[in-house]
């Protein structure tokens, strides 16, 4: 059996919490169903909130700007890397459905592998799927700690 999504994600964009809330957040309007190659069905339930790719946005822009600035004076390859980084680390694209499933399942070796297969089922090319797989595999725990700190600190 080939891995596939039974439906496309139907989402509504949520209102920003305040003027500093620059990262769009979405709520699933319908259940999103992914059937893995072994026939197991993973469901992201309607009402689930997601931001697409859980990447610290300011960090992506900082790295891209630094690489871009270095690339102007040193190498066109660094410029290509910076532009690719900005393209790959966007929050929406063909990987959005896989990101919804992954956000629901959480980050672990097993769930990251499901995330990779879901991206490939969405026709995400292998290099981009590999980069997206590496993100939570390498940075999943530190991001979880950062997220917990950010959302549990005193106002």
N, C-alpha and C positions, 0 to 999 in steps of 0.2 A: 504494500500500500504506500502511496506517495503522500507525504505530509502536505496539508492544505488548510486554508481557512474556509469555513463554511459560509461566512458572511464578511462583509467589510465593516470596519468600525463606524458607528454613527455616533457623533459626539456633538456636544454643545460647548462653546467656549464660556468659561466662567468669568464673572466680573472680577476685576482687579481688587485686591484687598485695600490697597492705598496707592498713592501716586508713585511709590518706589517699587511696586510690584510689576516688574517689567517682563517677567517670564509668563507666557500664556499658560493657563491651566484649562483642562478639559474634563468633562464628565461624560461617561458613556451613557448613551440614551437607550441602547439595546445591548443584550448580552453579546459578547464577541467569542466565537467558538473556533478553536484551533484543534485540528485532528493531527496528531503526530504520526510518524511513519509506522509505529507499532499499533495504531488504532486507538491509543489513549486520547481522550478528549479533554482539553483544558479550556475552561470558561472564565473569562473576565466578566464579572456581573455588571449589569446596568447600574448606574449610580456611582460606579467606581471613579475616583478622580485620578488624573494623570497629568504629567507635564510633558509627555512624549519621551524624550531622552533626558534622563536625570543627570545632566552635566552642569557643573557650576559654570554658568554662562560667562561671568566676568573673567574667569580663568582662561576659558577658550579664547576670548578676545585678546587678553593680555599676551598669551603665547603667540597667537596669530600675528599681532602687531609687532612683537619683538622679532619673530622670524621674518616678517615682511620687511621690517626696517633693515635687518641684516642682509636680506636677499637683494635689496636695492644696490648695495655696495659690493656684495661678494659673489652671489651666484643666482642665476635664474632658477636653479633647482630649489633653493630655499623659498623663493617666491611661489613656485608651484606647490610646495608643501604647505605654505601658509594658506593659499587659496583652497587647497584640498581640505585642509583642516576646517576652515569655515564652512565649506560645502558639506562635509561629512558630519559635522557636529550640529547640524540644524535639528530642530525638534520635530519636524514633520518631513514626510517623504514616504517611500515605499516600506520603510521599516517601522512606521507608526503602529501598525496592528501588532507586530511582534513586540514592540515596546510596551503596549498595553498589557499583553499577556505576561511579559516579564515583570512589569510593575505589580501586577496582581500576585504573581508567584513569589517574588522576592529574589534576592541574589544568593546563589549557591552554585557549586560546580554543576549539579544536575540541572538547575533552572537556567543557568547560563547556556548550557548545551541545548536546551529546549528553545531558548531565545535565538540561538544561531540557526537552528533548523527552521524556526518560524520565519526568520529573515530570508532564508534561502527559498522557502515556500512562497514568499512575497516577491521573488525574483530580484532580491538585492544581490549585487555582484559579490563574489567571494572576498576581494580585498576589503570592501566596506563592511561586509558582514563580520570579517575577522577583526577589524578595528573595533566595531561595536561589541563584539564578544569579549575582546581584551579589556575594554573599559570596566565593566562590572567584575570581571574575573580578577583584575589587578587592583582596582580601586573600590570595589564593593564595600569592604569593611570600613576603610577610612571615610568614604562618603556616608555610610550609615552613621558613623560616629558624628560627623559634621552635621548631618540632618537632625539627629537627635539633640545635639547641643543647640542648634539654631532654633528648633521648635520647642524646647523645654526651658530655655533661659528665662529669667525674670524680666518683665517689661519695665 
